[in-house]
Amino acid sequence: MAKVLTPQSEDFPRWYQDVVAKAQLAENGPAKGQQVIRPSGFALWERMVDEMDARIKETGTENASFPLLIPESYFHREADHVEGFAPEVWMVTHGGGKELEEPLAVRPTSETIIGEYMAKWVKSYRDLPLQLNQWCNVMRYELRTRLFLRSSEFLWQEGHTVHSTYEEAHEFTLRILHDVYADFMETVLAMPVLRGIKTEAERFAGALNTFGCEALMRDGKALQMGTSHELGQNFSQAFDIQYLGSDGQQHHGWTTSWGTSTRMVGGLIMGHGDDSGLRVPPRLAPVQAHVMVVKDSDEVHSAARKVYEELKGDGVRTRLDTRGDVAFGRRAVDAELRGYPVRVEIGPRDLKNGEATLVRRIGGTKESVPLGMIAEAVATALDADQQSLYDEALERREALTADVSTVAEAIEVGQTGVARIPWEACGLDGEAEAAESGVTVRVLQRPDGTVPDGLDEAGLIAYLSRAY
């Protein structure tokens, strides 16, 4: 097969751009930092939305929608928050041909606008917990942009909740981290993630604590896939989110916020893709089985459609390709680029033998399967290849992770992998030193790999790497 993409080993960033363009996932918009997500790319995001939305709703959270434009004064109510986001905020100063009385911020995140309405909706302990989520777009000014990974406008979900106690808010923050984010990333995206707490330098502006999920890409850099923040009472005090408790007294609520975005599409590409293009985990894939007619004939068309209908009837997301006017080789390369987990190829020779050719994108195998056993063979391949992708990613991360004892060693290892070092041997000074070399502390964990409740716990382990 002719080389379609720049090899990863030759130029990983160029390879990434090639995949995004040639798999027709996205392209740059007319202004700096904009992205146009094409149908193939958006189909991946839709599948992510479907899977995550179901998990979010399992927590009792409901979807809502809030304004895109937020009065500037809202941001100034929480000092750390406004300071943290100030460099990234886009402002609207004119509307209808006139200067606005108050500038409006284009939503970079919604803690402030949602906090305003939570204060209206929460009056009694009976109103709690209030758990809201919205799927929307946000805008943040970016100097260096890259499609899906860092753009001025992107799509995401952002959850916001109010609870009656610190303990309940803390527990919910971690529930989102584990039961929604990590579960989705590991069981659907087939991407093992490091779960842990962020340092002060990496903490969300205005939060008490930020917890994150970090995945390792094929070039040895980390990607922050999602974060869950416990905000304490900072925002409830700033926006006067109070409730009448069962004790007859007024109390400020305890709030959380959490989000993931189309950045996960970039993570999918860089975490699983190879020199032939995307490799999409079967549970995520918009097209799990691609049924292809090799050569035109009524008999072949009929057999292909029968296989298509059978797979579709079994709940397999299936696409039928009968385009006789497009060379089969070109269509096969297209399917490889887009990462369809399974191809079922049927031609006159296959049909004569009562067979079809089953091609697996992830394992790269090709085998002849009796037509009567195609559905079973496809189901087996999809299950096996989902696990295979996860196992491969986990093995790669373990191979690229090394225990070190000094900051100098952490910096060296972190250039192309993950350094694991006791936090007491790194500390704030070591974190600052590493950051000067482009290596950052991604998360802190307990020695047993579990997520600490706070940064004041003794004996924490830091994971350092270069990151996107």
N, C-alpha and C positions, 0 to 999 in steps of 0.2 A: 504493500500500500504506500503510495507517495506521501511524503511528509507534508502534513497539513498545518501542524503547529510547531512553533519553536520548542525544542526539547526543554524540559524543566531543568536539566543539569546544565544547560547552556545559558539560560536566562529566564529565571523563574517569573519575574514581573512581566516580561514579554510574553511568556507562555500564558500567564493569567489573562492578559489583554487579548491574546489570540483566541482563547476559549470563549471569553465573553462576546467577542465580535463574531467568530465563525459558528458558534452554536446559537447565534442570534438571541442572546439573552438580554442585552441592553446596549445602549449607545449614548454618547454625550448629548445633552440638550443644547439649545442655542446660547445659553449664558453659562459662565464659568461655574462648575460644580453641580450643574443640573444633570439628571440622568433620565433617559427615556427607557423604561423597562418594557421590553418586547414580549409578545405572548408567551414564548417559551420560558423566559425568565419569570414572568408574572405567574405562570402556572405552578412553578416551584414555590413561589411565595404563597399562593392560594392554598396549596397543600399544607404549608407550614401554619397558615392561619387556621385551617380546619382542625388540624391536630391540636394546636395549642389552645384554641378557643374552647374546645371540648374539655380540656384539662382545667382551664381557668374557671369554667362554669361549674365543674365538679367541686370547687372550693366554696361555692355559694356566691360567687362574684357575678354581677350583672353588667352588661354592656350599656354604655351611654355615649353621648357625643357632646363636646364642648367647643366653644368658639376658637377659631384659628388666630384671631387678633386679640391680644391681651393688653389692657391699659398699662402703661409703663409704671404707674404708681403701685400696682400690685406687686411688682418685683422688689420694690424698695422696702416692703414690709418685713422681709427676711434678709438681713444684711449679708450673711454668708452666701446665700443663694444668688443674690444679684451680683455679688462680687465674682462668684464662680462662673456665671454665665455671660457677664457683660461683654467679653471679647467676641462671643459667638452670636449675639442677638442681632437680627435684622429688624429695623424699625420702619414703620409706615408713618410719614409725617404729613402727607397730603391726601385728600379724598374729595371727589366731586369738584376738582379744580381749586380747592381752598386748603389752606393750612389747617390742620386739625388742632383743636384746643388742647388735646393731650395726645402725644405720640402713642402709637399702638405697636407693641412687640409682636412679630410673627412667631407663633408658638415654637419655642425651643424645647419645651417640656411644660407640663400643665399643673404642677403643684400649686401655683398661685391662683389660677382661675378656678380650679376644682376646689381648692381650699375655701375660696369665697362662697361657693355654693354648698359645700359641706356644712359651713357655719349656719346656713339657712335651714338645712334639712335635718340637722341633728339638734334635738331639743331635750330628749330624755334618754335615759339608759336603755329604754325600750327600742330606741332607733338604732341601737348598736348591736353588732358591728355593721357599719356601712361599707360595702365593698363594691367598688366601681372599676370598670375597665373601658378603655376606648381604643379602637383601631383607627389610626389617622396618619396624616403626614406631619412632619415637623421640619423646621429650617434652622440650620446653624451655619454660621459663616466659617468656611474652611479655606486655608491657604493652599494646602496640597490635597488634591482630590483624586479619588480612584473609584471607579464604578463599583457599587454595592458596598465597598469597604468604608469609604469616607466621602460623602457628597454633601452639598449644601442643603439638599432636600432629600428626605428618605421616608420610607413607610415604617411604622412600628405599632406596637401595642404598648400602652402605659396603664398600669393598674394603680389605684389609689384607695386606701382604706382608712377608716377610723375605728379605734377600739377603746374599750373602757379601761384597760389596764396595760401597763408596760409588758407584762408577761404574755398577754394575749397577742399584742402587736408583734412582739419578738417571735413568738411561735409561728405566727402567720407569715412573717418575713421569710423564715426558714422553710415553711411549707411550700411557698412559691418556689424557692430555690431548688428544693429537692423534688417535690411531687409534680410540679409543672415544668420548670426549665430543664433540670438535669434529666428527668424521666423522658421528656420529649427528645432532648439532644442525644441521649444514649440509645433509646429504644427505637426511635424513628430516623434520626439523622445518622445513627450508627457512629457517633463521635463521642469517645470517652472524654469527660470533662473533669478538670480539677475544680473542686468546690472549696471555697474558703472565704475568709474575711479579708477585705482590702485594708491597706495601711492608710494612715491619715492623708498622705500625699495623693492616694488614688481614690479617696472617699468622695462620694457624691456631695456636691455643695449644699450644706445645710443639714446633712444627715448626722445621726449619732454613729451609725455603722453602715457600711456597705458590704454586701456579700455577693460574690461573683462566681460565674462558671467560665473557665478558661479552657480552650481547646488548642492543641498543637497542630500547626499546619505542616505540610510535607517538606517545607524548606526550613523547618526547625524554629520558626517564629510562633509566638502565641497570639491568639485572637480572643478578645473578650466577647463572649457569645450572649451574655445576659447578666443583669444585675438586679439585686433586690435590696432595698434600702429601708432600714428602720429610722424614722425621722424623729422619734421621741415626741416631745411636745413643742418643738421649735416652730413648726408651721401652725399647729393648733393655737398657740399663743399669738402668733403674728396675725392670724385670721380669725381669732376669737371663736374657735370651734369648741363650744362648751355644751355640757349636757347636765341635766338634773339627775343626780344619782338616786339610788334606792334609799340612801341615807338622808335625802332631802337637801343635800348640799350641791352646789355647782362645781363641776370638775372640767378641766381641759382634757380633750381626747388625746389618744396616742395614735399617731398616723404612720403609714407605710407608703412606699411607692416602688414600682418595679417595672422593668421594660426589656423588650427584645426588639430587633429590627431586621430590615432587609440585609443588614450586615451578615446575617446567617447564611444568605445565599452565597456571598463571597466566601464564607467559611466552608460551605459545602463544596465549592469549586476547589479551593486550596487544600482542603482536608482529604478529599478522595480522588480528585482528578489525576489523570495520567497523561502520557504524551499523545494519546488518541482523543482526549477530551474529557468530558464529564463522566463520572461513574456515580449514578444516583442510587441511593439505597432503595430497595424495592418497596418498603413501607411508605416512603415519601413519594416515589416516582409518580408523576401525573400519567405517564404511560409506562406500565409495567411490562407489557408484552406487545411487541411490534410485529404484526403478521404481514409478511411481504410476499408478493407474487414475483417470482424470479423472471418468468417469461410469460407473455400474454397467451392465454387460450381460455376458452369458455370453461373447460374442465378444471383448469388450475384456479381460475377465479371462483368457481363454485366451491371447490375444496377449501380455498383460503377463507371464504366467507363463512363456511360451516365451522371452521376452527375458531374464527373470530367470534361468532355467536356463542359457541360453547364456552370459550374463555370468559366472555363478557357475562354469560349466565352464571358462571361460577364466582362472579364478583371481582374478576381480574380487570384492572383498568387497561383496556386494549385498544390499539389503533390498527386499522386495516390500510395497507398501502398497495394499491393496484395500479400505480402510475406506470403504464407501459411506455410512455413517451419520455421517461427519465431513465437513464442508464442505471442498471441494478447496482453497479459499483459505487456510483455517486450516492445512491440512496443508502447503501450500507455504511458508507463513510459518514453520512449525515446522522444516521442512527447511533453510530459510535460517538460522534461529537456530542450528541445530546444525552448520551448516557443511558439509553433505554436498557433496563436490566436484561431483558430477554428478547431475542429475535426468533421468530418462527418463519423460516424461509421455505416456500413451496414452489417447485418448478415441475416441468413435465417429467423429468427423470425421477424426482421424488415421488410424484403421483403414481407413476408406473410401478414403483416398488411399495406403494401404500404407506409411504413415509413422509416426514418433513424433517428439515434440518433445524436443530435447536442450537442457537448461538448464545452463549452467556457472556455478557459484557464484563462482568466483574472477574470471573475466573478465566475468561478468554477461551473457553473450550467450545468445541463444535461437535455435535453428535447427531446421528440419524435416529429418529424416534418414530415408531408406528403411529399413524394418524389417530388410532383409537386410544393411545396413551399420552397424547400431547398435554391434555389438561393436568394429568397427574405429574408429568415431567416438569411442566412449568411451575406448578405449586411447589414442588420439591426444590427446584432451582431458586425460586424467589426466597424461600425460607433460609436455605443454606447460604445464599449470597449476602443476605442481610447480616447474618452472623459473621460471615467471612470478612466483610468490610469493617465491622467493629473490631474484630480480633486483630486485623492487620493494623488498624489505627492505634490500638492499645499497645501492640508489640513495638510499633515505631516510636511511640512516646516513651515507653520504658527504655528502649535502646538509646534514646537521645537525652535521658535524664541521668544526672550524675550527682552523687553526694560530695559536697565540698566542705571545707572547714574555714576558708578565708574568703574575704570579699574579692581579692584578686583572682582567686580560682573561680568564683561565681561569675565574675565578669567574662573570663575566658570561656567557660562552658556556656554561658548565656548568650554568646554571640550566635551559636548554631544549634542550641538545644535548651534544656532546662536544668538549672542548678538548684540543688536542694541543700539548704544550709540552716543551722539553728538561728532563729531570729536574734538571739542574744549575741551571736557572733557577727551579725550584720548590723542590726540596729538602724537608727535614723541616719547616722553619719555614713554607714556603709551603703544604705539605700541611695543617698545623695551622690556618693562617689560612683556607684554603678550607673546611675541615671546619666551621668556625664559621658558614659561610654555607650549610651543607648540601651542599657539593660535595666529593666524595671522589675520591682517586686509585683508579681501577678496576684498571688494570694498567700495567706498564712493559714496553716492547718495545725491541728494537734498532731503529735507523733504517730497516733494510730490512724491518721488520715481523715478524721472527722472534723467538722466545722466548729471552731470555737465560738463562744457566745460574745466575746469581746476581745479587744487588743490587750487587756490587762492580764490575761491568763499567762502563766509561766510555761516555759518549755515549748513554745510554738516553733514550727518549722516554716521557713520562707522558701517560696519557689520564684526564681528569677529567670527572666528570658527577655530577648528582644520581642517586640510586639507590634502588631499592626494598629 
